Every structure is written in C-alpha cells, then in structure tokens.
Amino acid sequence: MARAKHGRLRCISRVNRMKCEMCGKEEQLFKAVIEDAQLQVCAQCGKFGKVLHQIMDTHIKEKVMQPKPQEFGFLVLDNYSQRIKQKRERLGLTQEEFAHRMNEKTSIIHQLESGHLSPSLQIAQKLKRTFGIVVIEDYQELAIEAAKEKTAEYTLGDFIKVKKR
C-alpha cells in the first residue's frame, strides 16, 4: 500500500473486472447480443441473449482508504437513576418541584428515577445545565473504511423495471 497525500491510504491492484452494462455488478464480463444490441454483461445477464465471447480487458483499479468522519455519541451511565434521585433529595425538592425547574413533566422525572426511562440527550443536557448532574458520557469513534467507488455511470438495470410473474 502506498500512502497518498492527506493521510489517505491507497491500495492499487490489477483486476480483470469491469461493470456489467445491465445490472452494474463488477464481475468478469462477456460480449453478448441482447435484443439486437451488443453489450458487455456478466454471466448472469448473459442468459438474456447470445454470448459471443469473454472480454479480456485489464485495468488498474484504485481504492482510496480514508478515515471515516469522526462519529460522536453518548453513553448513558449505569447509575443515572441514583444520581438524579440523590441530587433531588439533597436539594430537598419533590419530584414536582424538580420537574418544574427543568420544565419537564413529573412523570418523566418519576420514570428517570425508577430507571424505566433512559434519558435522551436533551434531558441529559437539561439535567447538567440546571442541576449539574452528569448522566451521560461522550465518546468518539474513528474508523478507517474503504471508500466506496461512486461513478456517474448508469447501467440499463437502473432504468428497467422487472415484472415478477
């Protein structure tokens, strides 16, 4: 593998595979006559017409490996219900008063304290902003994934609707 600019990895390999003009699969292609048209098709699509010969074209295919955009997320802490209840009791508030200060329904506070409802990101932010209670933990993932090759080429399969009998 060769390192390209901007920290991307390039993998160059020789392959005998191109895209089928009917379905778009990357397989070994055959020249075939289908409904009076000569097409380069895979073995499966060749069944729809007369296969003339196998295509022996080779080309260089490049795959660009680049870091996936960083994904940010959050994990709810295991003891979130205890943290909420302990903080409310330390402040000497009832569930109704606690809910009123957060601008939430009392039933939501009850469900959070009993552990029946996991806090959403919005509720977790309200808890942190209003009372300083941390119930979620931020995390990030960074994964290197092969970039999918996108082409602006269309195949006949993109335009054909197949009727099922």
WOMO-V68562 format. One record per helix or strand of 3 or more residues. SS is the DSSP state (H for helix, E for strand). FROM is the first residue (numbers start at 1). TO is the last residue. If there is no record, write none. Layout:
BEGIN
ss=SS from=FROM to=TO
ss=SS from=FROM to=TO
END
This chain:
BEGIN
ss=H from=5 to=7
ss=E from=9 to=15
ss=E from=30 to=34
ss=E from=37 to=41
ss=H from=45 to=48
ss=E from=50 to=54
ss=E from=59 to=67
ss=E from=71 to=76
ss=H from=80 to=91
ss=H from=95 to=102
ss=H from=106 to=114
ss=H from=121 to=131
ss=E from=136 to=141
ss=E from=144 to=146
ss=H from=156 to=158
END
